């Protein structure tokens, strides 16, 4: 499956109005939401007020979309579903990263 990386539409210091370093994953399928939550637990990036403030949260967002979109200050990654190993790699590379 193809993936694309595009520039972030928000300011370079924030993604979805969150402090830089956080990674946001948008999904619509319930199974993708479960996988994103599993990844957050595996990576110690469970979404809390404290991890968001520190730029260390993996934030999952249920939206009306096809596939998933992962967003960080470094760009976006579009994938067919959350089981694609490129999602975990993207999160590892971008979690905590505050500059593109």
C-alpha positions as CSV (number, residue, x, y, z in Angstrom):
1,X,0.0,0.0,0.0
2,X,1.2,3.5,-0.8
3,X,1.8,6.1,1.8
4,X,2.3,9.8,1.4
5,X,4.0,12.4,3.5
6,X,2.8,16.0,3.2
7,X,3.5,19.2,5.1
8,X,1.5,19.8,8.2
9,X,-1.2,22.4,7.6
10,X,-1.0,23.8,11.1
11,X,1.9,25.9,12.5
12,X,5.3,24.2,12.7
13,X,5.1,24.3,16.5
14,X,1.7,22.6,17.0
15,X,-0.3,19.7,15.6
16,X,-4.1,19.9,16.1
17,X,-3.4,22.8,18.6
18,X,-1.3,20.5,20.8
19,X,2.3,21.2,21.9
20,X,4.9,20.0,19.5
21,X,6.1,16.5,20.0
22,X,2.7,14.9,20.2
23,X,1.5,12.6,17.4
24,X,-2.1,12.6,16.4
25,X,-3.7,9.6,14.6
26,X,-7.0,10.1,12.9
27,X,-9.1,6.9,12.1
28,X,-12.6,5.8,11.6
29,X,-12.5,2.0,11.9
30,X,-12.9,0.8,15.5
31,X,-10.1,-1.8,15.0
32,X,-7.7,1.0,14.1
33,X,-8.6,2.9,17.3
34,X,-7.8,-0.3,19.3
35,X,-4.4,-0.6,17.5
36,X,-3.5,3.0,18.1
37,X,-4.3,2.6,21.8
38,X,-2.1,-0.5,21.9
39,X,0.7,1.4,20.3
40,X,0.3,4.2,22.9
41,X,0.6,1.7,25.7
42,X,3.6,0.0,24.1
43,X,5.4,3.3,23.6
44,X,4.6,4.8,27.0
45,X,2.7,7.5,25.1
46,X,-0.8,7.2,26.6
47,X,-2.8,10.4,26.1
48,X,-3.0,12.3,29.4
49,X,-2.9,15.9,30.3
50,X,0.7,15.5,31.4
51,X,2.0,13.6,28.3
52,X,0.2,16.1,26.0
53,X,1.9,19.0,27.9
54,X,5.3,17.3,27.6
55,X,4.8,16.6,23.9
56,X,4.9,12.8,24.5
57,X,1.3,11.8,23.8
58,X,-0.1,9.6,21.1
59,X,-3.5,11.2,20.5
60,X,-6.2,9.1,18.7
61,X,-9.0,10.9,17.0
62,X,-12.1,9.2,15.6
63,X,-13.1,11.0,12.4
64,X,-15.0,10.2,9.2
65,X,-12.1,9.2,6.9
66,X,-10.9,6.3,4.9
67,X,-7.8,4.6,6.4
68,X,-5.7,6.5,8.9
69,X,-3.8,9.8,8.9
70,X,-0.9,10.2,11.4
71,X,0.1,13.9,12.0
72,X,3.2,15.3,13.6
73,X,5.3,18.5,13.3
74,X,7.3,16.7,10.7
75,X,4.4,15.9,8.3
76,X,1.5,13.6,7.7
77,X,1.5,9.9,7.0
78,X,-1.6,8.4,5.2
79,X,-2.0,4.6,5.5
80,X,-4.8,2.1,4.8
81,X,-5.0,0.9,8.4
82,X,-3.2,1.0,11.8
83,X,-1.7,-2.4,11.4
84,X,0.7,-1.1,8.8
85,X,4.2,-1.2,10.5
86,X,5.0,2.2,9.0
87,X,2.6,3.7,11.5
88,X,4.6,2.5,14.5
89,X,7.8,3.7,12.8
90,X,6.3,7.1,12.1
91,X,5.2,7.4,15.7
92,X,8.7,6.3,17.1
93,X,10.4,8.8,14.8
94,X,8.2,11.7,15.6
95,X,7.0,11.3,19.2
96,X,8.7,14.0,21.2
97,X,10.1,15.7,18.1
98,X,9.5,19.5,18.4
99,X,11.0,20.7,15.1
100,X,10.5,19.4,11.5
